[in-house]
Amino acid sequence: MSARRPIRRTAALAATSVLAAVVTAGGQGTASAASVATWDKVAHCESTDNWSAVNPAGYYGGLQINLHNWQYYGGTQYAARPDQATKTQQILIAEKILADQGYRAWSCWPGTGLDTDRADPFPAPANTVRLVDLKPGGTLQNAEGNFSTGRWSGWSDLGATGITEVTSAATGSVNRIFAIQGGKVFEKDGNYATGQWSGWFQPATGALPVNAAALSASAFGNTVHLVMVGTDGHLYNTDADYNTGGWNGWTDHGGGFKRVTSAATSDNVNHIFAINSSDQVVEKDADYANGSWSSWTNAGSTAFTAQDVAASASGRTVHLSAVAPDGSWSNTDGNFATGQWNGWFKMPGGNLKRITSATANNVNHVFATDTGNRLLEIDGDYNTGTWSSWAPAAGGADSLSATAAFTS
């Protein structure tokens, strides 16, 4: 049961840092957060999943927190006792106990993951985009846009030259940028939790089958799917598990391609969209849950001619945007839970060349470069069913192309 050794401190000791409190808790571990799934396991053991449980011995709620600790860690802001508070409120107070006393405050910790889990149970939704711009001349710069405040940072140079293509994918708090220089693929990682950047390096994907011409990255959890169109027109795929640091090598998926984009949906399927030699947008899906690949088919259920294409995902829905040869652009949405696309719709604006997109909180943020090398943005809010107008992205920039990703 939770925290059965109530902490009794003097006023002076109450100001002790969390780090010191964990150390003085008798080596009980340094866990400072746990996912809701882990807390559910603790509650299953402590109260058989009863978040309103009352134990006559003086422990309350799903996590059996005693009244002293409930009061000490601020629980009375929610309710007089844990069993009278919501599940979320009980977990919030349990998080404070975990950070201060360690996982052994719960006798049911073995087998729950409470000693190893470090996930925030209620993370703030990702709403800051990491935008990377490829400038004329082949240099790269990045900026951050906070859509909660409506503010952009300034542009920062990423220390690269001779770049011809750029893509990115986020794994947790890390934005992983992949770029082509001289036909080779290079990577640079920005960890927004620590504020640290790596240098540029060649990822251990194995030898490239040919020089790279186009590139797309997507991520599912801590795994990155990297898709490349080679100078031979073939499309190649490789995957990296960043928990282990291992890549699985390149696989050839056929020839006759020019451009590529990809998006991973919540069912662990990576949807690859490419422009073939006939300028048609086609699709191939990699189902990593069962280890199978589909065949190539028309994307969006009907044929569409394009010079560039962009995809992003929300849940099991893919938002697909494509720039037509005349510079106009169209959008279609595919619900992979039902297997239905809603058809291509011509959208406002024109004179576009390249396009990319990223989705967070069910808002699709589309970034495009026009014939004047201006970097522009338009947002589709699927919560309200409305689109914004085109506007300069991050204050505008000289741009050949861009890539965008949301980190946690």
QUIVENRA-V376578 format. One record per run of one state. SS is the DSSP state (A for helix, B for strand, O for the rest). FROM is the first residue (numbers start at 1). TO is the last residue. If there is no record, write none. Layout:
ss->SS from->FROM to->TO
ss->SS from->FROM to->TO
This chain:
ss->O from->1 to->1
ss->B from->2 to->2
ss->O from->3 to->12
ss->A from->13 to->15
ss->O from->16 to->17
ss->A from->18 to->23
ss->O from->24 to->35
ss->A from->36 to->47
ss->O from->48 to->53
ss->B from->54 to->55
ss->O from->56 to->58
ss->B from->59 to->60
ss->O from->61 to->64
ss->B from->65 to->66
ss->A from->67 to->72
ss->O from->73 to->74
ss->A from->75 to->77
ss->O from->78 to->81
ss->A from->82 to->84
ss->O from->85 to->86
ss->A from->87 to->101
ss->O from->102 to->102
ss->A from->103 to->105
ss->B from->106 to->106
ss->O from->107 to->127
ss->B from->128 to->134
ss->O from->135 to->139
ss->B from->140 to->146
ss->O from->147 to->150
ss->B from->151 to->152
ss->O from->153 to->155
ss->B from->156 to->157
ss->O from->158 to->162
ss->B from->163 to->171
ss->O from->172 to->173
ss->B from->174 to->181
ss->O from->182 to->183
ss->B from->184 to->191
ss->O from->192 to->195
ss->B from->196 to->197
ss->O from->198 to->200
ss->B from->201 to->201
ss->O from->202 to->211
ss->B from->212 to->220
ss->O from->221 to->222
ss->B from->223 to->230
ss->O from->231 to->234
ss->B from->235 to->241
ss->O from->242 to->245
ss->B from->246 to->247
ss->O from->248 to->250
ss->B from->251 to->252
ss->O from->253 to->256
ss->B from->257 to->265
ss->O from->266 to->268
ss->B from->269 to->276
ss->O from->277 to->279
ss->B from->280 to->287
ss->O from->288 to->291
ss->B from->292 to->293
ss->O from->294 to->296
ss->B from->297 to->298
ss->A from->299 to->301
ss->O from->302 to->304
ss->B from->305 to->305
ss->O from->306 to->307
ss->B from->308 to->314
ss->O from->315 to->316
ss->B from->317 to->323
ss->O from->324 to->328
ss->B from->329 to->335
ss->O from->336 to->339
ss->B from->340 to->341
ss->O from->342 to->344
ss->B from->345 to->347
ss->O from->348 to->351
ss->B from->352 to->360
ss->O from->361 to->362
ss->B from->363 to->370
ss->O from->371 to->373
ss->B from->374 to->381
ss->O from->382 to->385
ss->B from->386 to->387
ss->O from->388 to->390
ss->B from->391 to->392
ss->A from->393 to->395
ss->O from->396 to->397
ss->B from->398 to->398
ss->O from->399 to->400
ss->B from->401 to->406
ss->O from->407 to->408
